[in-house]
């Protein structure tokens, strides 16, 4: 599994695809929902990398169903036991979280909020729940005044497209697209005309220091440049919320500082709430607030 993830992050898609038969064979041998979830998850990632978006969506939904089965079977332990309370991301400071000693916390506009904690503490799973990528087994998640569990899948997909931006550790760039196309394609999905989308995408890439790399594909970019494309893709939408999962862990010190500065600027200047999961001290020291997790729960205070 680790080889597949490494090849995808390096942009070596053919080598990543060569790992799939072994992953499938291991899933058949183990015969558990968790093993099958891993196999389907990598299929979804490969479909996305190859541009097979309909297949990626189908495999993603299958993986979500398998994750629920694994949770009920008690084999996906990182995502159970702390899915309680309410995580409210809102511009209204009067809205208070429920059961804050468990997993509830509130975030506000113009805040660069960092969720920190040791490996395995549940940071990434909590981020996935707040952003709607995972459904909690208990409790409620309210984002921008909307109850995520009460929304239909189509309504949530549109809500996420309009209001959320994502920055992942593994970049999640499409190998065949240039830096400009990586950003403009998301804006076109929002409904912007192609020329308007391209103009905004170009301006955003210039803002993150990639004005000279607009025509380059991921294989022609360094790790730091790929992550800056991912940041540009997230902020070009002008979202109210940006979720970042370990955005600097694969970067050297210089590139890590650049990405940290960009995320902080987005929060302060654009009025977005940036929720970042990390154990990187470079990000923690620039946070406007730090929420600490340990053993699957938000630490009080």
C-alpha positions in Angstrom: 0.0 0.0 0.0 2.8 2.4 0.9 4.4 1.9 -2.5 1.2 2.8 -4.3 0.8 6.0 -2.3 4.4 6.9 -2.9 4.2 6.4 -6.7 1.0 8.5 -6.9 2.7 11.3 -5.0 5.7 11.1 -7.3 3.5 11.2 -10.3 4.6 7.7 -11.5 1.1 6.6 -12.4 2.1 3.5 -14.4 4.1 2.1 -11.5 1.3 2.9 -9.1 -1.1 1.0 -11.3 1.2 -2.0 -11.4 0.7 -2.3 -7.6 -3.1 -2.8 -7.9 -3.2 -6.6 -8.6 -1.2 -7.2 -5.4 -3.4 -5.0 -3.4 -6.5 -6.7 -4.8 -5.0 -10.2 -4.0 -4.3 -9.2 -0.4 -7.9 -8.0 0.0 -9.2 -11.3 -1.3 -6.9 -13.2 1.0 -7.8 -11.3 4.1 -11.6 -11.2 3.4 -12.3 -8.2 5.7 -14.2 -5.0 5.1 -11.1 -3.0 6.0 -8.9 -4.8 3.5 -11.5 -4.4 0.8 -11.8 -0.7 1.7 -8.1 -0.2 1.1 -8.3 -1.9 -2.3 -11.3 0.1 -3.4 -9.8 3.4 -2.1 -6.7 2.9 -4.2 -8.9 2.1 -7.2 -10.7 5.4 -6.7 -7.3 7.2 -6.5 -6.1 5.5 -9.7 -9.3 6.4 -11.6 -8.9 10.0 -10.5 -5.3 10.1 -11.6 -6.2 8.6 -15.0 -9.1 11.1 -15.5 -11.8 8.4 -15.2 -14.0 10.6 -13.0 -17.2 8.6 -13.2 -15.4 5.4 -12.1 -13.6 7.4 -9.4 -16.9 8.6 -8.0 -18.4 5.0 -8.1 -15.3 3.6 -6.3 -15.4 6.4 -3.8 -19.0 5.6 -2.9 -18.2 1.9 -2.6 -15.2 2.8 -0.3 -17.5 4.9 1.9 -19.9 2.0 2.3 -17.1 -0.4 3.1 -15.7 2.1 5.7 -19.1 2.1 7.4 -19.1 -1.7 7.5 -15.6 -1.8 8.9 -16.6 0.7 11.6 -19.5 -1.5 12.6 -17.2 -4.5 12.7 -14.8 -2.6 14.9 -11.9 -3.0 12.4 -11.6 0.7 11.5 -10.8 1.8 15.0 -9.4 5.3 14.2 -12.8 6.5 13.1 -15.0 5.3 16.0 -15.1 6.3 19.6 -14.7 10.1 19.1 -17.4 10.9 16.6 -19.5 12.7 19.2 -20.5 16.3 19.7 -20.7 19.1 17.1 -18.0 20.8 15.2 -19.4 24.2 14.2 -17.5 26.3 11.6 -19.3 29.6 11.5 -18.8 33.3 11.5 -21.1 33.6 14.5 -19.2 33.4 17.7 -22.4 33.0 19.7 -22.9 29.4 18.3 -21.3 27.1 20.9 -20.2 23.5 20.3 -21.9 20.6 22.0 -19.8 18.4 24.3 -16.6 20.4 23.7 -14.6 18.0 25.9 -15.1 15.3 23.2 -14.7 16.6 19.7 -16.6 19.8 19.5 -15.0 23.1 18.6 -16.0 26.3 16.8 -14.0 28.1 14.1 -14.6 31.6 12.8 -13.9 33.6 9.6 -10.4 34.9 9.1 -9.0 32.3 11.5 -6.1 30.0 10.7 -7.0 27.1 13.0 -4.6 24.3 13.4 -5.6 20.9 14.7 -2.5 19.3 16.2 -1.7 16.1 17.9 0.5 13.0 17.7 0.2 10.4 14.9 -3.0 8.3 15.3 -4.8 10.8 17.5 -7.6 11.2 15.0 -6.8 14.5 13.5 -7.3 13.6 9.8 -10.4 11.6 10.5 -11.9 14.6 12.4 -11.0 16.8 9.5 -12.7 14.4 7.1 -15.9 14.5 9.2 -16.0 18.3 9.5 -15.5 18.6 5.7 -18.2 16.0 5.0 -15.8 13.4 3.5 -16.8 11.0 6.2 -20.1 10.6 8.0 -20.0 10.4 11.8 -21.6 7.4 13.5 -23.0 9.7 16.2 -23.5 13.4 16.8 -24.0 16.3 14.5 -21.8 18.4 12.2 -22.9 21.9 11.5 -20.9 23.9 8.9 -21.8 27.4 7.9 -25.2 27.0 9.6 -26.0 23.8 7.7 -26.5 20.3 9.1 -24.4 18.1 6.9 -26.3 14.9 7.8 -29.6 16.6 6.7 -28.4 17.3 3.2 -28.9 15.0 0.2 -25.8 13.8 -1.6 -26.4 16.1 -4.6 -27.1 19.1 -2.3 -23.9 18.5 -0.3 -21.8 18.1 -3.5 -22.9 21.5 -4.6 -22.4 23.0 -1.2 -18.9 21.6 -1.0 -18.1 22.9 -4.5 -19.3 26.4 -3.6 -17.9 26.8 -0.1 -15.0 24.4 0.5 -11.4 24.3 -0.7 -9.1 21.4 0.0 -5.3 21.1 0.2 -4.0 17.5 0.6 -0.7 16.1 1.6 -0.4 14.2 -1.7 -1.3 17.2 -4.0 -4.1 15.2 -5.9 -3.2 16.9 -9.2 -4.3 15.4 -12.6 -1.2 14.3 -14.5 -2.4 15.3 -17.9 -3.4 18.9 -17.0 -1.2 22.0 -16.8 -1.0 24.1 -13.7 -3.4 26.6 -15.3 -5.9 23.8 -16.2 -5.7 22.3 -12.7 -7.1 25.5 -11.3 -9.4 26.7 -14.1 -11.3 23.3 -14.4 -12.6 23.7 -10.8 -13.8 27.2 -11.6 -15.6 26.1 -14.7 -17.3 23.4 -12.6 -18.5 26.3 -10.4 -20.2 27.8 -13.5 -17.6 30.4 -14.6 -17.1 30.9 -18.3 -13.9 29.4 -19.6 -12.2 32.7 -20.3 -13.2 34.1 -16.9 -12.1 30.9 -15.2 -8.7 31.0 -17.0 -8.2 34.7 -16.0 -8.9 34.1 -12.4 -6.8 30.9 -12.4 -3.8 32.8 -13.9 -4.1 35.5 -11.3 -4.2 33.1 -8.5 -1.2 31.1 -9.7 0.7 34.3 -10.1 -0.2 35.1 -6.5 1.4 31.9 -5.3 4.5 32.5 -7.3 3.8 30.2 -10.3 3.3 32.8 -13.0 6.1 31.3 -15.0 4.9 27.7 -14.6 1.3 28.0 -16.0 1.9 25.6 -18.8 3.7 22.9 -16.8 2.3 19.6 -15.9 2.8 17.9 -12.5 5.7 15.8 -13.7 7.5 19.0 -14.6 7.0 20.6 -11.2 8.8 20.2 -7.9 7.0 19.1 -4.8 6.8 22.6 -3.5 5.4 23.9 -6.8 2.8 21.1 -6.9 1.6 22.0 -3.4 1.4 25.7 -4.4 -0.8 24.6 -7.4 -3.0 22.7 -4.9 -3.2 25.9 -2.7 -4.1 28.0 -5.8 -6.8 25.5 -6.8 -8.3 25.7 -3.3 -8.2 29.5 -2.9 -9.2 30.4 -6.5 -12.8 29.3 -5.7 -12.9 32.0 -3.0 -14.3 29.5 -0.5 -15.4 30.3 3.0 -13.6 27.2 4.3 -10.3 25.7 3.4 -9.4 22.3 4.8 -5.7 21.3 4.7 -4.5 17.8 5.7 -0.7 17.8 6.5 0.0 20.3 3.7 3.7 20.7 4.5 4.8 17.3 5.7 6.3 16.4 2.3 8.0 19.7 1.7 11.4 21.1 2.6 11.8 24.0 5.0 11.6 26.8 2.3 8.6 25.4 0.6 6.9 24.6 3.9 7.3 28.2 4.9 5.8 29.4 1.6 2.8 27.2 1.9 2.3 28.2 5.6 2.5 31.9 4.6 0.0 31.4 1.8 -2.6 29.7 4.0 -2.2 32.3 6.7 -2.7 35.1 4.1 -5.8 33.5 2.8 -7.3 33.4 6.3 -6.4 36.9 7.2 -6.9 38.7 3.9 -9.7 36.8 2.2 -11.8 36.2 5.4 -11.8 32.4 5.0 -11.6 30.0 7.8 -8.6 27.7 7.3 -8.7 24.4 9.3 -5.4 22.7 9.1 -4.4 19.3 10.5 -0.7 18.9 11.2 2.1 18.1 13.6 4.5 20.5 11.8 5.7 23.2 14.2 6.1 25.6 11.2 2.3 25.7 10.8 1.5 25.6 14.5 3.6 28.7 15.3 1.7 30.7 12.7 -1.8 29.6 13.8 -4.3 32.1 15.2 -5.5 29.2 17.4 -4.5 25.6 18.0 -6.9 22.8 18.9 -5.1 19.8 20.3 -6.2 16.2 20.0 -5.1 13.2 21.9 -6.5 9.6 22.0 -9.4 10.6 19.6 -10.7 13.6 21.6 -10.2 17.3 21.6 -8.2 18.3 24.6 -10.0 20.8 26.9 -8.7 24.4 27.0 
